[in-house]
Structure formats: structure tokens, C-alpha cells
């Protein structure tokens, strides 16, 4: 007759951990009063989007507006430059996440609670969790509305007077030089090397016939060019010139790939970082970490504590397809949980980690004695964009 009580205790402990996470690990912030705190959404990591565009072209401005609206995140810095000499047409920072007063959490159970008190506590926990989820969904809708309104204000605030007297045609090299100067200035104000930085050149058209030679200083940014001529033949020269100026990646989109502009920019700003722990392998039917796993675990720990201190991570366990006591699904979950436990033991907050087991699905090697050991693995996906 004691088993149901132990089961309830485990469930209550799990729900209690969830509430601790919500109230102290990033979902609830602010006052710790007896009433309630503040419920907010996690902020996205810092990011910089610089758009080089032609303010005299309605098509280019529509494309610019759609790009900013589609990739807007809280705290993102957006700078719009003219394509003739790099004049700053607009500069703005996206609003921070909205906040509301959080629901009141139920008081924890005292020692030796009665079954009636446990039942009431479980009901209160369930109601509290549902209220938090409802408020969080409302915050998500409010945040999206605020970001959409902000993107509209940015475009409406473009100073077209700076390019009203266009004596010459576009000068992409000069505009890239201005973008490099802006990036350097932002680096001095705290936007470090792990900040997502994208320079988007919109409506390039025939300008692509001349290869820009920008000054060095693109500082590891990604350069995305839309409307690149499909048969211009200058792709290699553009890539070489931009990489020599310091770009870490160059994406050239032809007119047929115009719909990929926002996804390409968004991926460069906030895209997930896959960190597969291929060397974190396990023995047949085993889930305990071995000494051979430590180098990869330490690398993962550095990523989560130094390079991406605000990111979340999904930890996924896998197995081979050989039968095992308790089933492969359970074994894969235990393997993933072993990695999560190691991270939390070394200072990573548990609320940043999601743990899943996928059993024998998605094998990476043939189902042979030589291939099966490679399927006894754990894979981690780090998402720098906390959503």
C-alpha cells in the first residue's frame, strides 16, 4: 500500500522542480513577494542585422521591411544603410520581452502531509502550471505584436533625404565599409564575437556585375545577398572578396531564391548549433558515462557556460536495435539523462535542458556488430535563440 504514496511523492517532486524552474530559473523574474513575481519570456541572444538597400526603390524597401519583420527578435539591433555610400538611414533596437504579473504559486507542503493535503497540493500545482502556460502563451502573442509594430516603425523612420541627391549609382564597397565600421563600434559596446551579425544586401540587381572590394573589418559576419544575377558568373569573385574582408560566410541568392532571404538571415542570426557528441558512446545495454566521454562533455560545458550562457539544449539518447531489459526506449532516456545530470552537476541550470529518448530510431551506422556501437550515443542540439 506504500507504492502509491511513493509514486505521488515522485510526481510531486517533479512538479515542484518544474515550479522552482518557472519561478527561479528564467520564467519568473522580479519580486519574490508573498503574492507573485513577474512572468516574462527569455530574451533572445544579442544579434545585429545591417541591411544595405536602395531607399528609392519601392521593391527594395518592401523586401527590406519584410526581412526585418520576419527576423525580428527581442533586443536585436537593426541598422539600414543606403547602397550608394553607406549613409545610415535608420537604426533601432527591438523592444525587450514583455512581462506580466505571475500567478501565485501554491505554498509547499509541510512535513508529513495527509492524503487530503497532498491531493489539494497536486490540484493547486496543476492549476498553477496551467495558469503559467496560459500567461506565457499570451506573452508570446503580445511579444510578436510588439515586434511587428517595431519593424513597421523602423521602416517608416527611414531617412530618405540622405539619398535624395544620388549623384552616382550604388557603391556597395563603400556601404560595406560603413557596415564594417558599425560592427566595430558595436563590438566596443559589448556585442562580442558570439553575437550573431548579418549584413544583408537587398536588391543587388545589375550592381553585381562589379565585384566590391570592401575594407577588412567584416568581423566574422555573414553576408547575404539577394537578387544576385543567376548567370552573372561573378559568384566566386564576390565570395572571395567578401571572405578576404573578414566575412565568415557568404550566401548569394538568385532572383529565383528570393523567398530564402529571411530564412537565410534568420539562420545566421539565431539558427541552432548542433553539437553531436559522437564520442559519448556507451557499452551494450549500459547508460553510465565513461572516462572517454569527458573531453566531449567538457567541450559541451564550455559551450553552454561561456559561448552560449543563455541558450537551451536538447539532449537526445539513442540505442542500437538489439533487445535490452526494460526496452531500448527506456535505455535511451537513461543515457540522455546521464549527460543532463553531468551538466547540472557542473553548474548548468536544469531548466535549460530538455531530455528525450528515441530508442533505436535514426541509426547512424549499419545494423552490424561494427556499426551498432556507434548507435549507442547521445546527441545534443544547442539553440542559441531562446524561444
C-alpha positions, 0 to 999 in steps of 0.5 A: 500500500506504500507504492502509491504514496511513493509514486505521488511523492515522485510526481510531486517532486517533479512538479515542484522542480518544474515550479522552482524552474518557472519561478527561479530559473528564467520564467519568473523574474522580479519580486519574490513577494508573498503574492507573485513575481513577474512572468516574462519570456527569455530574451533572445541572444544579442544579434545585429542585422545591417541591411544595405538597400536602395531607399528609392526603390519601392521593391527594395524597401518592401523586401527590406521591411519584410526581412526585418519583420520576419527576423525580428527578435527581442533586443536585436539591433537593426541598422539600414544603410543606403547602397550608394555610400553607406549613409545610415538611414535608420537604426533601432533596437527591438523592444525587450520581452514583455512581462506580466504579473505571475500567478501565485504559486501554491505554498509547499507542503509541510512535513508529513502531509495527509492524503487530503493535503497532498491531493489539494497540493497536486490540484493547486500545482496543476492549476498553477502550471496551467495558469503559467502556460496560459500567461506565457502563451499570451506573452508570446502573442503580445511579444510578436505584436510588439515586434511587428509594430517595431519593424513597421516603425523602423521602416517608416523612420527611414531617412530618405533625404540622405539619398535624395541627391544620388549623384552616382549609382550604388557603391556597395564597397563603400556601404560595406565599409560603413557596415564594417565600421558599425560592427566595430563600434558595436563590438566596443559596446559589448556585442562580442564575437558570439553575437550573431551579425548579418549584413544583408544586401537587398536588391543587388540587381545589375550592381553585381556585375562589379565585384566590391572590394570592401575594407577588412573589418567584416568581423566574422559576419555573414553576408547575404545577398539577394537578387544576385544575377543567376548567370552573372558568373561573378559568384566566386569573385564576390565570395572571395572578396567578401571572405578576404574582408573578414566575412565568415560566410557568404550566401548569394541568392538568385532572383529565383531564391528570393523567398530564402532571404529571411530564412537565410538571415534568420539562420545566421542570426539565431539558427541552432548549433548542433553539437553531436557528441559522437564520442559519448558512446556507451557499452551494450545495454549500459547508460553510465558515462565513461572516462572517454566521454569527458573531453566531449562533455567538457567541450559541451560545458564550455559551450553552454557556460561561456559561448552560449550562457543563455541558450537551451539544449536538447539532449537526445539518447539513442540505442542500437536495435538489439533487445535490452531489459526494460526496452531500448526506449527506456535505455535511451532516456537513461543515457540522455539523462546521464549527460543532463545530470553531468551538466547540472552537476557542473553548474548548468541550470536544469531548466535549460535542458530538455531530455528525450529518448528515441530508442533505436530510431535514426541509426547512424551506422549499419545494423552490424556488430561494427556499426551498432556501437556507434548507435549507442550515443547521445546527441545534443542540439544547442539553440542559441535563440531562446524561444 
